[in-house]
Amino acid sequence: MEKKTPQNSVDGFDGLIDEIRSRLLPVLVAKWGIEVGSDLCSDVEEYAWENRVKVAGMENPLGYLYRVAQSKSRSHVRWMKRTTFPSRFPDIVHEDPALHDMLQMLATLNADQRVCVMLVHAFGWTYEEVAELLGVTRAVVNHNVHRGLTVLRSSSLSGRSLSSSHDSTTMERPL
C-alpha cells in the first residue's frame, strides 16, 4: 500500500472514507454484527477525520483504524450491553430460511473465526490482506479460517438441512 503524506491528507480523506466503508465495514459487521459494526464504522470515520494527518501518514491506516474500532467496541458491548453478532435480523432474513440458518451457523463461530471466514470466503480477500488488516500473521488467519470452516461443516452436517423444518413437503413412509 502506498504511504500517504500529510500534504494530501485532506484531499485523500474521501478515498480513505471509501476504503473504510468498502474494506473495514465488512470486518466490523462480521465481528460485531450489523448494529454495533455500523456504529463502530461511524466512530472510526469520526476518529479518522479528527486525526486525519496522523492517519494519512501511516503505512497501514486500515489496520490502525481496526484497532481503534476494537477499543471503541468496549463501550458498545460492555457498558451498553448491546448484542453483537448475529444482531437483530432484518425482516427479510426471517422470510428466507436459508439465510436465517446461515446467520445462525455463523453465530456459532467465535468472532475471529467469523471475521476470517467471511473476509476470505464471502468477500474474496487474500489471507495476506486479512492478516495485514487484523495485525496478525498469515498463519493465524489460516488457523481461524480452517477452524471456522471445520465448525461450519460439522454444524451443517449435524443439522443437515436446517431449513427442512420450514419446508412443507413430507416424505411418505414406505409400506
C-alpha positions, 0 to 999 in steps of 0.5 A: 500500500502506498504511504500517504503524506500529510500534504494530501491528507485532506484531499485523500480523506474521501478515498480513505472514507471509501476504503473504510466503508468498502474494506473495514465495514465488512470486518466490523459487521462480521465481528460485531454484527450489523448494529454495533459494526455500523456504529463502530464504522461511524466512530472510526470515520469520526476518529479518522477525520479528527486525526486525519494527518496522523492517519494519512501518514501511516503505512497501514491506516486500515489496520490502525483504524481496526484497532481503534474500532476494537477499543471503541467496541468496549463501550458498545458491548460492555457498558451498553450491553448491546448484542453483537453478532448475529444482531437483530435480523432484518425482516427479510432474513426471517422470510428466507430460511436459508439465510436465517440458518446461515446467520445462525451457523455463523453465530456459532463461530467465535468472532475471529473465526467469523471475521476470517471466514467471511473476509476470505470466503464471502468477500474474496480477500487474500489471507495476506490482506486479512492478516495485514488488516487484523495485525496478525500473521498469515498463519493465524488467519489460516488457523481461524479460517480452517477452524471456522470452516471445520465448525461450519461443516460439522454444524451443517452436517449435524443439522443437515438441512436446517431449513427442512423444518420450514419446508412443507413437503413430507416424505411418505413412509414406505409400506 
